[in-house]
């Protein structure tokens, strides 16, 4: 039986040189938290995000003056595409487009008359700039909120489609939709609804998720549930932390869902029990440190198991693994024992085999 994820069929858009939707890989995004008028600090943070593996970065554009920063960033050595976050003022959207922005995040219904929406749609169409419609619980129209009584999934979905229709009215279809909520279940259900109503690519995330483990877990549940259902074309993990932490969390979510196309070492390890006769926690910590900087040419699954009795069988799908005994352990591959090794040599032997496997693949 085929258990692979069947991605929802969507339109394809391009943000700079990055494709979103269609059959393209799922893209990780983040947002700067610097003053957008401060070019130097904004540039440094974007450079850090670029080096951390961020695919697309957003910055807030609160006024026309901030668009000058966009112009300077586009003339710098940054390669990462830029998204301008704009509220209410359509003139900022026009200025951002002229400054070279790669994508605009705006709610068409919030920028005024049809003439203003048309001006933004025409400018973006001319410059091949996609528009991301951003809906969240606090941005619902009064009429929709009155209709549903609260920011329900149905209310969020109706708002998203209302804004999409405003752009469609002016023959603009280069659209991505984002529906976020701090309520994980509302976020999941709202995205399911919109996924059933259109073929626009979806940017998914849990807004105001918080910080640390709590924020990462909320995001993993919300984003991960949708990804496993084939919904979602680009993600942002919104954390009260350094934006780089968002990239690390996003990458972990994609890997856990089997949605990452990265070549990486996937470590699985048992939780330990009374049969464990080696210091498995220390071994895992040490292995994690020593794997930093090791590059592989394909995804390699490595198992670290606590006992010889069950370890090889439970980790039979691992490319390589070690399992502990009393004072020693075994090295195995796909459940078959390769050799026995003293406990203090387990990590060295495992690393050596990982490198051999990568070079031979």
RADA-V557745 format. One record per pair of residues at least 6 apart in sequence whose ideal C-beta (glycine too) atoms are under 6 Angstrom apart, sorted by the first residue. I is the first residue (numbers start at 1). J is the second residue. Records with the same first field share a line. If there is no record, write none. Layout:
# RADA-V557745
I = J, J
This chain:
# RADA-V557745
5 = 230
6 = 230
7 = 230
8 = 195, 230, 231
10 = 21, 199, 201, 233
11 = 21, 199, 200
12 = 19, 21, 22
13 = 20, 21, 130, 174
15 = 56, 81, 102, 103
16 = 81, 102
18 = 27, 55, 56, 81
20 = 27, 201, 233, 234
21 = 201, 233
25 = 261
26 = 259
27 = 55, 234
28 = 55, 247, 250
29 = 56, 234, 236
30 = 49, 54, 57, 243, 246, 247
31 = 58
32 = 42, 45, 59
34 = 41, 42, 45
36 = 59, 60, 66, 69
37 = 66
39 = 69, 72
42 = 69
46 = 57, 78
48 = 244
49 = 57, 243
50 = 80
52 = 244, 247
53 = 247
54 = 247
56 = 81
57 = 80
58 = 83, 85
60 = 85
61 = 84, 86, 92, 96
64 = 92, 95
67 = 95, 96, 99
70 = 96, 99, 101
71 = 99
74 = 100
81 = 102
82 = 101, 102
83 = 103, 105
84 = 96, 101, 104
85 = 105
86 = 92, 93, 106
88 = 110
90 = 111, 116, 120
93 = 104, 106, 120
94 = 123
97 = 123, 127, 129
103 = 130
104 = 131
105 = 132, 134
107 = 163
108 = 117, 163, 166, 167
109 = 163, 166
117 = 166
118 = 170
121 = 167, 170, 172
124 = 131
125 = 172
130 = 174
131 = 175
132 = 176, 178
133 = 163, 177
134 = 178
135 = 156, 159, 160, 179
136 = 180, 207
137 = 151, 181
140 = 151, 155, 159
144 = 155, 158, 159
148 = 154, 155
153 = 186, 189, 190, 193
156 = 179, 190
157 = 190, 193, 194
160 = 177, 179, 194
161 = 197
164 = 175
167 = 175
175 = 200
176 = 201, 203
177 = 194, 200, 202
178 = 203
179 = 190, 191, 194
180 = 205, 207
181 = 187
182 = 207, 208
184 = 206, 218, 221, 222
187 = 206, 222
188 = 222, 225
191 = 202, 204, 226, 231
195 = 231
201 = 233
202 = 232, 233
203 = 234
204 = 223, 226, 232, 235
205 = 235, 236, 238
206 = 218, 219, 222
207 = 238
209 = 215, 218, 219, 238
210 = 240
211 = 239, 240, 241
215 = 239
216 = 249
219 = 237
220 = 253
223 = 235, 253
224 = 253, 257
226 = 232
227 = 257, 259
228 = 257
235 = 250
237 = 246, 249, 250
239 = 245, 246
254 = 260
263 = 296, 297, 298, 299
264 = 299
265 = 291, 296, 300, 302
266 = 301
267 = 302
268 = 303
269 = 284, 304
270 = 305, 306
272 = 280, 306
275 = 307
276 = 306, 307
277 = 324, 326
278 = 324, 343
280 = 306
284 = 304
286 = 347
287 = 347
296 = 358
297 = 358, 361
298 = 361
300 = 319
301 = 318, 319
302 = 320
303 = 315, 318, 321
304 = 322
305 = 311, 315, 323
306 = 324
308 = 323, 325, 330
311 = 323
312 = 323, 332, 335
313 = 335
315 = 321
316 = 335
320 = 333, 353
321 = 332
322 = 329, 331, 346, 350
323 = 329, 330
327 = 343
328 = 340, 342, 343
329 = 341, 343, 346
330 = 337, 340
331 = 338, 339, 341, 349
332 = 338
341 = 349
